Amino acid sequence: MDLLTPLLSLKNVDLVYTVRSSVFKPPLKIGAALDINLDINPGEVVAVVGESGCGKTTIGQAIIGMMKPTAGQIIFDGKDISKMTKAEFKAYRSGVQLVQQNSYAALNPMRTIYKSLCDPILHKGLAKNRKDALEKAQAAMSMVELDPNDIDKYPHELSGGQRQRLLMARAILMKPRLIVADEPVSMIDVSLRISILNLMARLNEQLGIAFVYITHDFGTARYIAKNGKILIMYLAKMAEYGDVQTVLEHPSHPYLQALLTAVPIPDPVIARQKRELPLKSIDMPSAAAPPPGCRFHPRCPYATEICETAEPELLPHKDVLCACHRVTEIPSWSLRGDLNE
């Protein structure tokens, strides 16, 4: 049992978008993330993984305060953010930072690195004056392995990897306790991705910053959250949640089993032994009109009548939480097919 007091908790959080137009009368409501329960401990790394449209980015937006929950609570440092005073909410917004996927869009092309780094900490009162801000900005640049002498450059003068490091420097200048990294390496050359992941791991270890790492890539999720947890999302719902090594080595939910079946394996011996898990359909249903019962049942090879009518709860199974009616009945799965014999 985890005795740590969570840094941030999502309790039964629903995040629903309302689409208003002349076409939809009444307005269309789309559940982007529903009944989310998640604890993030101080210094912990939690990976949130799923297909496009599953709700993982929406969860990140809620965590940083950009989106207000339709239902449920977000608790930061023991306080419901909806009931915080203005000063408490300001501290929360500084303490939880976002590193975006698209560094091109996240940086103002008309502002130098100096302006991008110094103005926020001056505005927040985290620097005494411009000289102090400059010193702090250059120290942050060194920490993320950027040349402090480049502080007068513009974003277009940096490479994609350098811009991503700049976003990280801007985040840590706010002295955050938690960083939400939304697919931070997906737009970077493959050869540079490991360096950004190593940077995040170093910031996590040296500064004690917790990370929520949002991705669709199991390889990077396993690497960055190797000692943390992983949340598997499917069509706005939590499918499986637990320790990253346990979840990925012995997946319980058929959706996760199917996803891992599709991951290429470099070891030819293991690849030949891998058990395939063909889906009934490769198409994800629409989030605007999800199927009844288990949302995965139209694609699941193990679905029965109960899956079509009743929505499964996220319940303990062995050492993880899993939302599947038949989790105790379906065959166990691992990367090695011979482990299931």
SULPE-V673693 format. One line per field, one symbol per residue. psi: psi as a letter, one per 30 degrees, with the letter a starting at -180 (. if undefined). burial: # if it has 9 or more other ideal C-beta (glycine too) atoms within 8 Angstrom, else .. Layout:
# SULPE-V673693
psi->???
burial->???
This chain:
# SULPE-V673693
psi->kjfkkkekkkjhkkjkkjjklfejjlkkkjjekkhkjkkjlkglkkkjkllkgfgeeeeeeeeggfkkkelakjkkhgkkffglleeeeeeeeefjlkjlejfeffkjffkleeeeeeeefeefgfkeaeeeeeeeeeeeeeeghljffgfgllefglleeeeeeeeeeeeffghlfkkjjjhfgfgkkeffeeeeeeeeeeeeeefgklkjjklgjeeeeeefhfgblkkkkjhflkekkakeeeefeikekeeeeeefefkkkfjfeeeffkkliklfkfkklkffilllbkffeffkfgkaeeffekklljlkjcglkkikegffelklklejffff.
burial->.....###########..#....#..#..#########.##..#######...###.########...#..#####..#.#..#...##..#########..#...#...############...##....###.#########.#.#.##.###..#.###############.###########.#...##.###.###.##...########..#.######..#################.###.############........##.##..#.#.....#.#..##.########.##...##...#.#..#..########.....##..#..#.
